[in-house]
């Protein structure tokens, strides 16, 4: 017997799912490291849920973000998110690095809103993503 449909709790899994569409890659800042005195940012890149593929962590420097921004601005021209702002000096204090990590995460999320399954080669390489199936 299926039991009564009345009084049953709504499935909790249906609520957050809407916030994160199944059809898009997602990125999340998961830390940073110093490589040759340069801050490198770590991001967990997760494929769309329906692929059942595991996520992986990529490590990228701010300079690599700038190079990606150059390509994405040429590719999209309009609608491309504003690139993360650069600073005159290389700050390494934790507060600055933490703020920048959030900025970079938001930038990647905005790019993934443009390309839910990255098409641009530079973005695919940046996130270590294969071609769409």
WORA-V723298 format. One record per residue. PSI is psi in whole degrees, 0 to 359 (* if undefined). D_FIRST is the distance of its C-alpha to the first C-alpha in Angstrom with 1 decimal. Layout:
PSI|D_FIRST + PSI|D_FIRST
This chain:
145|0.0 + 343|3.8 + 168|5.6 + 140|8.9 + 342|11.3 + 145|14.1 + 4|16.0 + 144|14.6 + 145|17.6 + 147|19.1 + 121|19.1 + 332|22.6 + 341|23.3 + 342|23.6 + 299|26.6 + 332|29.2 + 325|28.4 + 328|30.1 + 334|33.3 + 93|33.6 + 143|33.0 + 344|31.6 + 1|34.4 + 148|37.2 + 153|38.9 + 154|39.4 + 147|42.2 + 132|42.7 + 129|45.9 + 12|45.6 + 188|49.3 + 168|52.8 + 163|55.5 + 123|59.3 + 115|60.5 + 46|64.3 + 14|64.5 + 140|62.2 + 128|58.9 + 135|56.0 + 136|52.6 + 133|49.4 + 135|46.3 + 119|42.8 + 119|42.0 + 129|38.3 + 167|37.2 + 144|34.4 + 323|31.0 + 342|29.8 + 340|32.6 + 20|31.3 + 148|35.0 + 154|36.5 + 165|38.7 + 156|42.4 + 131|45.2 + 148|48.3 + 122|51.6 + 145|53.9 + 167|57.2 + 323|58.2 + 321|60.7 + 325|57.8 + 320|56.0 + 319|59.3 + 319|59.6 + 316|56.0 + 321|56.7 + 313|59.8 + 314|57.9 + 326|55.0 + 324|57.6 + 321|59.3 + 315|56.1 + 335|54.6 + 294|57.6 + 153|55.8 + 356|52.5 + 139|53.0 + 155|52.4 + 135|55.5 + 152|56.5 + 138|56.5 + 144|59.9 + 163|62.4 + 158|64.7 + 321|68.4 + 160|67.9 + 97|65.4 + 141|63.7 + 2|62.0 + 153|61.1 + 321|57.5 + 316|57.1 + 313|58.4 + 319|56.4 + 316|53.1 + 316|53.8 + 321|54.7 + 319|51.5 + 320|49.5 + 316|51.7 + 322|51.2 + 316|47.5 + 323|47.5 + 313|49.8 + 319|47.6 + 320|44.5 + 323|46.6 + 321|47.6 + 340|44.0 + 327|43.3 + 318|46.0 + 82|44.8 + 323|41.1 + 105|41.6 + 128|45.3 + 322|47.6 + 128|51.0 + 317|52.3 + 321|53.7 + 321|50.4 + 316|48.5 + 318|51.2 + 319|51.1 + 1|47.4 + 44|47.4 + 139|44.9 + 172|44.9 + 151|45.1 + 147|42.0 + *|40.0
